[in-house]
Amino acid sequence: MATLSRIDNSRFGRWWRSVDHVTLACVGVLIGFGYILMLAASPSVAVRIGASRNMFIFKQVAFLALAGGIVIGVSMLSRKGVVRLGFIGSAVAIAATALTLVHGIEIKGARRWIALPMMSVQPSEFLKPCFAVLTAWLLSQRRVRKYFPGMLLAIGCFGVILVLLKSQPDIGMLTVVTTVFMSQLFVDGLNLVLVAGCAGLMVAAGVAAYFLFPHVHSRVERFLHPNVGDHYQIDTALRAFGNGGLMGRGPGEGRVKDLLPDAHADFVFAVAGEEYGLLICLFIIAVFATIVVRALLRLLREDDPFLVLATSGLVTGFGLQAFVNMASTLHLIPTKGMTLPFISYGGSSAMSVALTIGMVLALTRQRVGQSRLSRSLPDAAGTWKAAA
């Protein structure tokens, strides 16, 4: 193809030569699994709620197509573009999350969604990638501007997000955002004593959530005590993995999708385990691990503080989301309604994850003609310029 020629100097040609092809291929694989598992899991769920059999399939086709476009579009951005997107995205996501407290849709006692035509949006999903970029810029500016209060501003923004997510309430999302923020502080060189203190505060907050929020208390009790409460969903998911065995029962032969109300979303990994078996589940885990590990390994060659902090925060959030979904389905942790990136049904999730991976690809692109020590660095005004 002419557009992929080594001498092609178009924007697409430069992007193709500089982007991480392995990570891009992994994203394609996950989107492919998203289509396959949605075809398997969603018709039964749609019929059960009285909707058209193909309703979820048609919607997810559009969501994943849009997600693929977002990945490619965002990955073409410069570092300056990623910073701007992080600032604008953080402002919009925080405002929209605050709006849910007033005009949000209440589902199971929580206000996390805003109704739009054809879909509902969960604004807090977009906080994860945008806040990670915002925090990275604020922390990196301390090395450029001597008296810039980057740490205080980052903590202040986190405090606003903490209050909003606690008010919804969305303890799971708050846990993910907190973990991403703490991981960035650790990478930034926070004193180990303070790191231990932050870890202690997170544990204390978890204990407080156990006593203050009934749904958290219920989930933890059911996880710790098998004879307490309703274990129907997790027991059904575990039986699905057992029925699937090593090679699976075959496409369309699973039964878990007919039994679980969230088989197309929170428990889609159980559908994969029953119909395609252990080997495919291990392959899916390997794909997620490849994206995370490859991004972190590429950071070993970088000396740009913003790039290191932003990328580490983004992949931490991505990897943690995948881990929480799969681990809760396997009953390794208390159940939490969190989607499996690119695979579970959901427009907000698909687009926010696409934004995350697009930013990772944009930040880890190889800049042609620049050595490791001459990469772009942020100046005091937040713009990027090449070192002499």
N, C-alpha and C positions, 0 to 999 in steps of 0.2 A: 504494500500500500504506500502511495506517495506520501501520505500524511505522516507515516511512521518512519520515513527516511531519516538517516543520521544527519543529513544536511538540511533537513526541513527546519526553517527558523520561524515558522508560524507559532502562535501562542499555544495551539494544541500540540504541535511537535515538541516544543520546549517542555511542556507539561508532561508529555508521555515519556520523554527521556529522563526526567528528573523524579517522577513519582515512584513510590515503592510498589512494584508490580505484584509482589507476593501478597502484601496486605490488600491490594485492590482485588486480587483473585479470591482471597479469603472472604471478602465482603460479598462478592458474586456468589460464592458457594453458600453462604448463609442466606442470602436472598432466595436462592434456588430452593433451599430447604424450607424457607418460609412459604413459598408457593406450594410445595409438595404437601407439607403438613397441614396447611390451611385447606387444601382439597380433601384431606383425610378427616380433619377434625371438625370443620365448621358446619357442614350441612346438617348433622344431627343436632347441633346446638341451635341452629336457625329454626329447624322444624319444631323443636321443643318449645320455643318462645312464640311460635305462630307466625314467623316471618318467612319470606321466600327462601327456598333451599340454598340458593346461590348468593344470598345477600352479602354475607361476610366475605365470600370469595371475591366478588366483584369489587367490593370496597378495598380489600387487602391488595388486590392486583394494582389498583390505583395508588394506594399508600406506598407499596414497595417500589413501584415505578418512580414515584416522586422522590422516594428516599434515595434511589440510585442516582437520580439527577442531582440531588443535593450533595451527595458524596463527591461526585465529579466536579460540580460547580464550585463548592467550597474549597476543594483541594487545589483549585487553580489560583486561589487568593495568595497574595503576598503576605508576609508577616504583618505588615502594616494593616492590610485588609482584615486579617484575623483579629488583630487588636480592636479595630473599629467594630467588627461584628460582635466581639465579646462585650464591649461597652454597651452598644445599642441593644443587643440581646438581653443583657442583664437588666437594663432599665425596663425594657418591655415586659420581661418575664416577672420581675418583681411587682410591677404595676398590675399585671394581669392576675398574679397570684393574690394580691391584695383585693382585687375585684371579686375573686371567688368568694370571699368572706361576706360580700354584700349581695351579689347577684349570681352566685354559683349554684350549680345543681347539687342537691343533697342526696347522696347515695350511701346507705348503711351508716348514717350519722355523720358523714364527712362531707365537707364542701371543697372539692378539689377540681371541679370541671366547669367550663363555660360552654354553654350550648351555642353551636354554630349550625348553619344549614348543612345537612347530610352527615354531621359528625359533632362530637363534643371534644373539646381541647383541654388537656391538663397542663396549665402553664408551668407548673413546678418542674415538669420533665425537662424544660429548656433551661432551667436554672443550673443544672449540673454542668453542661459544657461551657456555658457563657460565664458563670461565676468562676470556673477553673481558670479561664483565660484572664478575666478581670483580676483575680487574686495574683496570678503570675506576673501581670504587668505592674501591679502595685508593689509587690515584694521586690521585683527586679529594679524598680526605679530608685530604691534606696542606695543602690550601687552607682547610680548615675548622678543623682541630686543629693547632696550631702545631708540636708535637713528635711528631706521629703518624708512625711509620716506614713510611709507605705503600710507598715505593719498595723498601725492604728486604724487606718482607713479600711484595710482588709477585714480586721476584726469587727469594725462598725458595720460593714456590709453583711458580714456573716450574722451579726446580731439581729439585723432586720429580717433576714431570711429565717433565722431560728424562730423569731416571734410569729412570723406568718405561717410557717409550716406547723408549728405547735398549735396554732389557733384553728387550723383546718379540721381536725388534726391529721397529719401525715407523718407518723413517727418513722416509718421505713425510709421515706425520702429524706427526712432530716438526718437519719443515721448515715445515709450514703453521702449527702453533701458534707456532713461533719467529717467523715472519714477522708474524703477527698481533700478538704481544707487542711486537716491535720497532716496528711501525707505530704502536702506541699510545704507546710511549715518545717517538717522534718527534712525534706530535701533541701530546703533553703538554709539549713544549718542551725535550726533551733537547738538550744542547749538540751542535752539529754535529760537533765533534771526536769526541765520544763516539759519535755516530751512525755516523761513518766507522769508528770502532774496532769497533763492533758488527757492521757489515757485513763488516769484515775477519775477525772471529771466525767469522761464518757461512761465509765462503769457506773458512777454515781447517778448519772442522768438515766441510764438504763434501769437501774433499780427504782428510781423515782417514777419512771414511766410505767413500770410494773404495778405500782400501787395507785397511780393517779388515773390511768386510762384503762377502762374495763376490757376493751378489745385486746390490748397488749397483755393484760393479766390472763385473759382466757387462753390466748395462743400459747403463752409460756407454760401455763398449767397443763394444757393438753400435750405439749411437747415433753414435759418432764414426767407426767403421770399418765400412762396409757389408759388407765381405768377412769379417767376424769373427762367428762364432756363428750362431744361428738367427734369421732375420728373417721367419719365416713369417707371424706375426700382423700385424706392421706392414705388410708387403708386401701382404697380403690386404686390409687396411683401406684402404690407398692405392689399390689397384685398384678397390675398391668406390666410392670417390669419383669415380674416373675413369669408371667404368661409369655412374654416376648422371648425370653431366653437369650441365646447367643445370636441367632440369625433373624428373630422376629417371626410373627405369624403371617406376614405378608401384607402388601398394600391393600388397605380397605378391610382387612380381616380383624382389626382390633375391636374391642368392646368398650374400652374406657371412655371413648368419645360419646357413647350413648348413655353413659352413667354420670359423668361429671358436668356440671353447668359451665365451668370455665375451662373445658378441655381445649378450646382454641386459643386460650390466653395464658393464664397462670400455670396450667398443667399440660401445656403442649409437649413438654419433654417426656411426659408419661406416654403420650400418643406415639412419639418416636420410638420409645423403648419397647412398646408392645408390638407395633407393626414392623419395625425394622431391626430391633434387637440391640444387644449390648455393643456390637461392633460399630454400628452407626452412631450410637450415643457417645462412644469413646472418640469417634472421628469428629463429631460436633464439638466436643470438649477440646480436642486438639486444635481445631480451627480457631476457637476463641483464644486458646493459649498462644497460638502462633501470632495473632494480632498483637496481643499484649506484650509478649516477650520480645518480638521483633522491634516494636516501637521503643521499648526500654533499652535494648541493645544498641540501637542507633544513637541513643543519647550519650553513650559512652564516648562518642567521637565529637561531642559538642561542647563548646565553652560559652555559649550564650545563655545567661541565667534565665531570661524570659522563656526561651525555647525549652529548656530543661524543665522548668517549673510547670509551664502550661501543658506540655506533652505528658509528663508524669501524672499530673492531675486528671487529664482527660482519659488516659488509659486505665487509671485506677478506678474511676467511675464506671467505665465500660466493663472492665473485668469484674468489678464488685457486683454490678447488676446481673451479669450472667451467672456468677456464682450463687447469688441469693436465690434466683429462680430455680436453678438446678438442685441446689442443696435443700431448699424447702420442699421440692417435689420428692426428693429422696428421704425426707424426714431427718436430715442431718442438722437442721436448725428449725426453729419455730416457723410456721407458715407465714408467708408475707406475699401480698398481692403485687408482685413485680414481674414485668414481662421479660421474656428471653429475647435479647436484641436481634432484630431483623426476622425473627421466627414467629413470635407470638403475635396475635391480632392486636392492632391498635395503631391509629394514625399518629397520635402525639408521640408515642414511644418510637415508632419507626423514623419519624422525622428528627426527633431529638438525638437518637443514636446516629443517624446519618450525619447530622451536624457535628457530632463528636468525632466520628471517623474522618469526615472531611477536613476538620481542623487538624487532626493528627497527621494526615497525609500532606496537608499544606505546610505544616511546620517542619516535617521531616524530609521534605523534598531536597534533593541534591541540587545546589545552585551551580550551574555550569560556569566555569571560569573563576570560581571562588574557592580558595583553600580554606581549611578549617579555621585558620587564624584570621581570615579576612572576611568572615561572614558578617552580615548586617547586624548592627547593634543599635539598641534604642537610644535616642538622644533625650535630652531633658524634656522636650515637647512631645515625646511619645512617637516621633517619626523615626523611620529607619533609613540609615545611610551606610554605605560601605566604608570600611576602614581603609585608610590610605595604604 
